[in-house]
Amino acid sequence: MMDAFRRLLKKNRLQAPLRTKIERQSLPIGQRMSEVMEALRKAAGRPLMFESLFPYPSRTHIIVTFLAILELMKKGRIICTQENNFADITISLEKGADALDERTDEIDY
């Protein structure tokens, strides 16, 4: 998982402008968990590619999505599989995974 995460960050690396103003963007992990679950439900049982869950090149969005995937794995909602070393990672719903409970939205780091 970490190697796939590093490849994703490297692939989506943005060049920093000369002058920037950094603003905090709020993207709750619980919200992103719900979005990942919805994408998997829409796939109607077909596994999704790991990289397909990262549609935005924003570093913040990539990190929050990665944490959401880890949290969903920990909760037993999704399964991440990889056939061989360095092969693509696929993500699918765990059998019996239903809607996220309301407490999930309380997760915010």
GUDOKE-685790 format. One record per residue (C-alpha): residue number from 1; residue in one letter; x, y, z. Coordinates in pm, 1 decimal, padded with zeros to 6 digits, always signed. Example, Ala and Ser with C-alpha at 12.3 -4.5 7.8 and 13.67 -1.06 7.14 Angstrom:
BEGIN
+-----+---+----------+----------+----------+
|   k | r |        X |        Y |        Z |
+-----+---+----------+----------+----------+
|   1 | a | +01230.0 | -00450.0 | +00780.0 |
|   2 | s | +01367.0 | -00106.0 | +00714.0 |
+-----+---+----------+----------+----------+
END
This chain:
BEGIN
+-----+---+----------+----------+----------+
|   k | r |        X |        Y |        Z |
+-----+---+----------+----------+----------+
|   1 | m | +00000.0 | +00000.0 | +00000.0 |
|   2 | m | +00276.8 | +00244.0 | +00089.1 |
|   3 | d | +00453.6 | +00187.0 | -00243.2 |
|   4 | a | +00130.4 | +00254.1 | -00432.6 |
|   5 | f | +00078.6 | +00567.3 | -00220.9 |
|   6 | r | +00431.7 | +00690.6 | -00299.4 |
|   7 | r | +00382.0 | +00626.4 | -00671.5 |
|   8 | l | +00055.0 | +00820.2 | -00660.5 |
|   9 | l | +00217.5 | +01117.1 | -00488.4 |
|  10 | k | +00507.3 | +01112.1 | -00733.3 |
|  11 | k | +00272.2 | +01089.0 | -01030.7 |
|  12 | n | +00062.9 | +01383.7 | -00911.7 |
|  13 | r | +00345.9 | +01603.2 | -00787.4 |
|  14 | l | +00273.5 | +01966.9 | -00851.0 |
|  15 | q | +00537.0 | +02232.0 | -00900.9 |
|  16 | a | +00503.8 | +02500.7 | -00638.9 |
|  17 | p | +00451.6 | +02855.1 | -00762.9 |
|  18 | l | +00704.7 | +03119.0 | -00659.2 |
|  19 | r | +00459.7 | +03298.3 | -00431.1 |
|  20 | t | +00192.6 | +03106.2 | -00247.7 |
|  21 | k | -00049.8 | +03155.2 | +00030.0 |
|  22 | i | -00132.4 | +02836.7 | +00214.8 |
|  23 | e | -00490.5 | +02807.6 | +00329.9 |
|  24 | r | -00634.4 | +02528.5 | +00535.7 |
|  25 | q | -00881.3 | +02325.9 | +00338.7 |
|  26 | s | -01124.5 | +02122.8 | +00537.1 |
|  27 | l | -01182.8 | +01778.1 | +00390.9 |
|  28 | p | -01307.8 | +01551.6 | +00669.7 |
|  29 | i | -01192.8 | +01191.5 | +00650.5 |
|  30 | g | -01545.2 | +01074.2 | +00737.3 |
|  31 | q | -01683.7 | +01258.4 | +00435.6 |
|  32 | r | -01420.1 | +01104.9 | +00208.1 |
|  33 | m | -01495.8 | +00759.2 | +00354.6 |
|  34 | s | -01859.6 | +00804.8 | +00254.4 |
|  35 | e | -01755.4 | +00910.6 | -00096.4 |
|  36 | v | -01531.4 | +00603.9 | -00135.9 |
|  37 | m | -01812.1 | +00375.2 | -00017.9 |
|  38 | e | -02054.4 | +00539.5 | -00262.3 |
|  39 | a | -01810.0 | +00491.3 | -00551.6 |
|  40 | l | -01779.3 | +00122.6 | -00461.7 |
|  41 | r | -02157.8 | +00082.4 | -00441.2 |
|  42 | k | -02196.7 | +00245.1 | -00783.6 |
|  43 | a | -01946.6 | -00005.9 | -00922.3 |
|  44 | a | -02213.7 | -00271.2 | -00851.0 |
|  45 | g | -01982.6 | -00533.8 | -00709.5 |
|  46 | r | -01692.5 | -00474.3 | -00947.4 |
|  47 | p | -01363.1 | -00385.7 | -00779.6 |
|  48 | l | -01219.0 | -00040.1 | -00840.7 |
|  49 | m | -00856.7 | +00037.5 | -00912.5 |
|  50 | f | -00676.0 | +00203.6 | -00621.1 |
|  51 | e | -00567.2 | +00499.3 | -00836.2 |
|  52 | s | -00922.3 | +00563.4 | -00959.7 |
|  53 | l | -01017.5 | +00683.8 | -00610.9 |
|  54 | f | -00775.1 | +00976.4 | -00640.8 |
|  55 | p | -00936.7 | +01202.8 | -00903.4 |
|  56 | y | -00778.4 | +01525.1 | -00775.7 |
|  57 | p | -00402.9 | +01598.1 | -00782.5 |
|  58 | s | -00420.8 | +01796.4 | -00457.7 |
|  59 | r | -00179.5 | +01659.1 | -00196.3 |
|  60 | t | -00438.3 | +01717.4 | +00077.5 |
|  61 | h | -00703.2 | +01525.0 | -00114.6 |
|  62 | i | -00462.2 | +01237.2 | -00182.2 |
|  63 | i | -00365.1 | +01207.0 | +00184.6 |
|  64 | v | -00724.0 | +01230.3 | +00313.0 |
|  65 | t | -00837.0 | +00968.5 | +00058.4 |
|  66 | f | -00552.2 | +00736.8 | +00159.0 |
|  67 | l | -00642.5 | +00773.8 | +00527.9 |
|  68 | a | -01009.4 | +00711.0 | +00443.4 |
|  69 | i | -00916.2 | +00387.5 | +00264.6 |
|  70 | l | -00705.1 | +00273.5 | +00560.8 |
|  71 | e | -00988.1 | +00352.5 | +00803.7 |
|  72 | l | -01241.0 | +00162.3 | +00587.9 |
|  73 | m | -01005.3 | -00136.7 | +00581.4 |
|  74 | k | -00968.6 | -00118.7 | +00959.8 |
|  75 | k | -01347.3 | -00109.8 | +01001.8 |
|  76 | g | -01385.5 | -00412.9 | +00773.8 |
|  77 | r | -01589.5 | -00223.7 | +00511.8 |
|  78 | i | -01355.3 | -00275.7 | +00216.0 |
|  79 | i | -01094.7 | -00521.6 | +00095.0 |
|  80 | c | -00777.4 | -00420.4 | -00086.9 |
|  81 | t | -00614.8 | -00691.8 | -00296.0 |
|  82 | q | -00299.7 | -00717.7 | -00502.0 |
|  83 | e | -00226.9 | -01024.3 | -00714.6 |
|  84 | n | +00153.5 | -00988.0 | -00721.8 |
|  85 | n | +00424.4 | -00756.8 | -00593.7 |
|  86 | f | +00403.8 | -00420.8 | -00771.1 |
|  87 | a | +00074.1 | -00517.2 | -00937.8 |
|  88 | d | -00221.5 | -00280.1 | -00933.8 |
|  89 | i | -00426.7 | -00270.3 | -00613.9 |
|  90 | t | -00801.0 | -00326.0 | -00641.8 |
|  91 | i | -01056.5 | -00223.3 | -00382.9 |
|  92 | s | -01394.5 | -00386.3 | -00330.1 |
|  93 | l | -01672.0 | -00383.0 | -00074.2 |
|  94 | e | -01649.9 | -00638.1 | +00202.8 |
|  95 | k | -01940.5 | -00881.8 | +00204.7 |
|  96 | g | -02221.7 | -00735.2 | +00408.8 |
|  97 | a | -02075.2 | -00384.1 | +00410.9 |
|  98 | d | -02368.2 | -00149.3 | +00436.9 |
|  99 | a | -02403.5 | +00224.3 | +00491.7 |
| 100 | l | -02150.8 | +00385.6 | +00719.6 |
| 101 | d | -02276.7 | +00452.0 | +01067.7 |
| 102 | e | -02329.7 | +00809.8 | +01179.2 |
| 103 | r | -02021.3 | +00811.6 | +01401.3 |
| 104 | t | -01795.9 | +00788.3 | +01093.8 |
| 105 | d | -01854.9 | +01153.6 | +01012.6 |
| 106 | e | -01710.5 | +01245.3 | +01352.2 |
| 107 | i | -01363.5 | +01136.8 | +01238.1 |
| 108 | d | -01171.7 | +01451.9 | +01153.1 |
| 109 | y | -00797.6 | +01486.5 | +01187.1 |
+-----+---+----------+----------+----------+
END
